[in-house]
Every structure is written in structure tokens, then in C-alpha cells.
Amino acid sequence: MAEYPTLTSAVEPIAFDEAVVAGAWLGDEPAFALADGTIALGDGIHGRRPPAHPGAAILVAASDGRRFVTGGDDGRVVATGADGEMETIADEKGKWIDALAMHEGALAWSAGKAVHARSAKGEQKSLDLPSTCRGLAFFPKGFRLAAAHYNGATLWFPNAGKPEVLNWSGSHLDATISPDGRFLVTSMQENTLHGWRVADAKHMRMAGYPAKTRSFSWSFDGKWLATSGADACIIWPFSGKDGPMGQQPRECGVASVMVTRVAFHPGALVVAIGFEDGLVMLARISDGSEILVRRPSEDSKNARITTLAWDARGARLLFGAENGEAGTLMLPKAA
């Protein structure tokens, strides 16, 4: 890795004794959801560890910058604040929480075939789907939700109207909505992405992945979608009316191992990329230039990066891995 410019000296390493499931910034403070059901708050291993899911495992997490909401195999949805205070949002009586989504105070979660949506005012509605829901995403405007499931996705206004089903054969996993609300994209069990143009349900298929895509991230201007699932970060263009159809994706961070997490900077066309061996780098998509953030883990077993998250200002990046290794990067002011 010596040929890369490096920011490794600007990284504050953290080591946990449990796998890192997810991470988020609560204001200026990093938060890590750990596999043992606790939330680690602060930069060090000796920080606060509120037990959000005692005796259970955290499966999924989401954050709005104020609360870190987690779902566990205990069937509970719990919100944790930067002060360590916890609130139980829901208890699905032992059903696993399969997906979470947050947007402007609204929250949605799934347990089995049921999807529950809670507005910012606390009003809650539920919807039964044809199969288990693995992915949820809010539209950028209005109280509207997309839910991925077997053989397609469902678009739902919890407060009004009949749900709209978008069909495509296969098992759909994660879901994401473009920042302008024009496109819905899902990852699939079949190592491909599928998309719909929301206005007319026109299909888009993005194939060629050697592994499943389980992480994607939109650029701040909504023109690019970064994805995992290959030995490079695959970035699809979405500036045209047909999205990526008829266009070739860009590749950043080509390596000998798989990309496992991606996260676009909130204000620049720079993407953070995490790999299955613990490597983390930044790539600028305009010219493909790369900067090393973290070298591959010395312990390559279970070293895959499981989370990447920028703070709201784009000044700090956190990362975490399956083997419990984690850290925070402070970008130099000139970066």
C-alpha cells in the first residue's frame, strides 16, 4: 500500500471485544452498535456502553443524527441518545427485526411480513406484505415508504391510499431511494441490483456483481450511486431520465478483495470504501485518485468492514469491522 497517499496518522483506533454491527454519529460523538446488544458511545473502548438489547444480538440499525435506533433478535426496537438514555420504541415479542429506516423524525421497521411505520408525531400504522421484508427506505419528501420483499417491492403511504406493488421475480434485499425521489433500487439474492423509475415503474437492471450488494450510498447531488459486492466500488450514474440504463458504471478502489461497505461524503464527490480484509480508503470519482485511511487488518479472519459513516459536516469518518476493530478519521482541514 506504500504507493497510496495516506491519512493513517489521522485515524484514532478503537478496539472492541465484540463485532461491530453498525455505526453512526450522534452530533459530534461516534456511536457503535455491537453484536452483544450494547451501544458504545464515544471515541474509546472505556466510553459508555448502554445495554440496548440485554442478552440479545443487534441485527440492524439506523440513525438521524440525534438517535441511534437498533433492532435485535429479541424483537425490540430501541432508540439510544448521545447521553446514553434509551427508549423502547416497539416490542415485536421475539420476532427478529429485519430492517430499519429513518427520515425527518419518522421511523419504520419490519418483523417478518409486517412493516410498521411511525410518523414524527408518534402515529403508527402497519402493513402486511406477501413475504418477509428485508429492506426499507423512506422517500425524501412526504411520509412514504418503500419495502423490499420476495418478487418485488411495495410503495406505501401509511396515512392514505392503497399500496403500489412493483413486481420483479426474485428475492429483493436492501432498498434505497434516490435523493430526488425518482428511482428505487434494490439489491437481490441473485448478485444483481434492480431498479424502477417511480413515475412509470420502468425497470432497470444492474448486473455483473460477483457477490451480493449489501451496501449502497448516494452522492450528495444524487447523480451517483456507489455500491459494494465487487473487487472495486461500482458507481452507477443516475443523472439522466433513464438512470444508469445505456451507461457504464465507474470503478474506484480496485483491489484483490471484495468491497463490503461504501459511504459517499455528504458534500463532495468522494466515497469511503471498506473491504473484507479491513482496508479502508477514500476515492475521488472525478479522477479516480485514492487515499489510504486504514491498512488491511493484521488479523485477516473476520476482518471485513461492516460500517462506514460520515458526520454531518463531512469532517470525520468512522469505521468498524466484524472482528471488533474500529476507529475514527479526522480529515485535515485542507482535505
SVG drawing of the C-alpha trace seen along z (x, -y; Angstrom):
<svg xmlns="http://www.w3.org/2000/svg" viewBox="-57 -24 62 40">
<polyline fill="none" stroke="black" stroke-width="0.4" points="0.0,0.0 3.0,-2.3 2.2,-3.9 -1.0,-5.5 -1.2,-8.9 -2.2,-8.1 -4.3,-9.5 -3.5,-6.7 -1.8,-9.0 -5.1,-10.9 -7.0,-7.8 -7.9,-7.2 -8.1,-3.4 -10.6,-1.7 -10.8,2.0 -13.9,3.7 -14.4,7.2 -17.5,7.7 -18.2,7.5 -19.3,4.0 -22.7,4.2 -23.2,0.6 -22.1,-2.9 -23.4,-6.5 -22.6,-10.0 -24.8,-11.4 -23.8,-15.1 -20.1,-15.1 -19.9,-11.8 -19.4,-8.4 -21.7,-5.5 -21.2,-1.8 -23.8,0.9 -22.1,4.1 -23.2,7.7 -23.6,8.3 -26.5,5.8 -24.7,2.8 -24.1,-0.6 -20.6,-2.0 -20.6,-5.8 -17.5,-7.9 -14.1,-7.5 -12.6,-5.0 -13.4,-1.4 -13.8,-2.8 -16.7,-5.0 -20.3,-4.4 -21.9,-1.1 -25.7,-1.3 -27.3,2.2 -29.9,1.5 -30.6,5.2 -29.5,7.1 -28.7,10.8 -29.6,10.3 -27.9,9.5 -28.3,6.3 -29.3,7.1 -30.0,3.7 -29.5,0.1 -30.4,-3.4 -29.7,-7.0 -31.0,-10.5 -28.0,-12.2 -29.9,-12.5 -30.9,-9.0 -29.3,-5.6 -32.1,-3.2 -31.4,0.5 -33.4,3.7 -32.4,7.0 -33.2,10.7 -35.2,10.0 -37.9,8.3 -37.2,4.9 -36.7,1.6 -34.7,-0.7 -33.6,-4.4 -30.4,-5.5 -29.4,-9.1 -25.9,-10.6 -26.5,-10.9 -27.0,-7.1 -30.7,-7.4 -32.7,-4.5 -36.3,-4.3 -38.1,-1.2 -40.0,-2.1 -41.5,1.3 -41.5,4.9 -42.4,7.5 -42.4,10.3 -39.3,12.2 -39.7,11.7 -36.4,10.7 -36.2,7.1 -35.1,7.4 -34.9,3.8 -35.0,0.2 -35.3,-3.2 -35.4,-6.8 -36.2,-10.1 -37.0,-13.5 -38.3,-12.0 -40.2,-9.2 -39.2,-5.6 -40.1,-2.3 -39.2,1.3 -40.1,4.8 -40.6,8.1 -41.5,11.0 -44.1,10.0 -45.3,7.0 -44.0,3.4 -44.6,0.7 -44.3,-3.0 -44.3,-5.6 -44.6,-9.3 -42.7,-12.1 -45.8,-12.8 -45.8,-9.2 -48.7,-7.9 -48.2,-4.3 -49.6,-2.3 -48.9,1.3 -48.9,3.2 -48.7,6.9 -46.6,7.8 -46.7,11.0 -43.3,12.1 -40.6,11.1 -39.3,7.6 -35.5,7.2 -35.1,3.6 -36.9,0.3 -36.3,-3.2 -38.2,-6.5 -38.8,-8.8 -37.1,-12.2 -40.4,-14.1 -43.7,-13.1 -44.5,-10.2 -43.9,-7.5 -42.0,-4.2 -40.5,-1.6 -40.3,2.0 -38.3,4.8 -39.5,8.4 -39.8,11.5 -40.7,10.8 -40.5,7.0 -41.1,4.0 -44.1,2.2 -44.6,-1.6 -46.7,-2.7 -48.2,-5.9 -49.0,-4.9 -51.6,-7.7 -53.5,-7.2 -54.1,-5.1 -53.7,-1.6 -50.1,-0.3 -48.5,0.0 -46.6,3.2 -43.6,3.1 -43.0,6.7 -39.8,8.3 -39.1,12.0 -36.5,12.9 -35.6,12.2 -35.1,8.4 -32.9,7.5 -31.9,3.9 -33.7,0.8 -32.7,-2.7 -34.4,-5.8 -32.6,-8.4 -32.4,-11.8 -34.7,-13.3 -37.3,-10.5 -37.2,-9.4 -35.7,-6.0 -36.0,-3.0 -33.1,-0.5 -33.0,2.9 -30.2,5.4 -31.0,9.0 -30.1,12.5 -29.1,13.1 -26.0,10.9 -27.6,8.0 -29.4,4.7 -32.9,4.0 -34.4,0.6 -37.6,-1.2 -38.3,-4.6 -41.0,-5.6 -43.1,-7.7 -43.9,-4.9 -42.4,-1.7 -39.9,-1.3 -37.4,1.4 -33.6,1.0 -31.2,3.9 -27.6,3.6 -25.8,6.9 -22.3,8.3 -21.6,8.5 -19.6,11.5 -21.2,11.1 -24.3,9.7 -24.5,5.9 -25.3,5.2 -24.2,1.6 -25.0,-1.4 -24.7,-5.2 -25.9,-8.2 -23.7,-11.1 -24.8,-14.4 -26.1,-15.7 -28.0,-12.5 -26.2,-11.8 -24.2,-8.7 -25.0,-5.5 -21.9,-3.7 -22.3,0.0 -20.4,2.9 -20.3,6.5 -17.3,6.5 -13.5,6.1 -14.0,2.4 -16.6,-0.2 -19.0,-0.2 -20.6,-3.6 -23.7,-4.0 -24.7,-7.3 -28.2,-8.5 -28.2,-12.0 -30.3,-11.1 -34.0,-10.4 -33.4,-6.7 -30.9,-6.4 -28.0,-4.1 -29.6,-2.4 -27.3,-2.6 -24.4,-3.9 -21.3,-2.3 -20.6,-2.5 -17.3,-3.8 -15.0,-1.8 -13.0,-3.1 -10.7,-1.4 -9.9,1.7 -8.4,4.3 -7.8,8.1 -10.7,8.5 -14.3,7.6 -15.8,4.2 -18.1,4.6 -19.2,1.1 -19.4,-2.3 -20.3,-5.8 -20.3,-9.0 -19.1,-12.2 -22.0,-14.5 -20.7,-17.4 -18.0,-16.2 -17.8,-13.6 -15.6,-11.4 -16.6,-7.9 -15.3,-6.0 -14.7,-2.3 -14.3,0.6 -13.1,4.1 -13.4,7.6 -9.7,7.6 -10.2,4.4 -8.8,2.0 -10.4,-1.5 -9.7,-4.1 -11.2,-7.3 -11.6,-7.7 -12.5,-10.8 -14.7,-9.9 -13.8,-12.8 -10.3,-11.5 -10.2,-8.2 -7.5,-9.3 -7.3,-7.3 -6.1,-7.9 -5.4,-5.2 -7.2,-5.5 -6.6,-2.1 -4.3,0.7 -5.7,4.3 -6.1,5.9 -3.2,8.0 -5.9,10.5 -7.5,11.2 -10.1,13.5 -13.5,11.8 -11.8,8.5 -14.4,7.2 -15.6,3.7 -19.2,3.7 -19.9,0.0 -18.7,-3.4 -20.4,-6.7 -19.5,-10.4 -20.5,-13.0 -22.9,-15.7 -20.1,-18.2 -18.0,-15.6 -15.1,-16.3 -14.9,-12.9 -15.4,-9.3 -16.0,-6.3 -15.4,-2.6 -16.0,0.7 -15.2,4.3 -16.5,7.8 -13.5,8.6 -14.2,5.6 -11.6,3.3 -12.9,-0.3 -11.7,-3.9 -12.4,-7.4 -10.7,-9.6 -10.4,-13.4 -9.9,-14.9 -7.2,-17.6 -8.7,-21.0 -7.1,-21.2 -8.6,-17.8"/>
</svg>
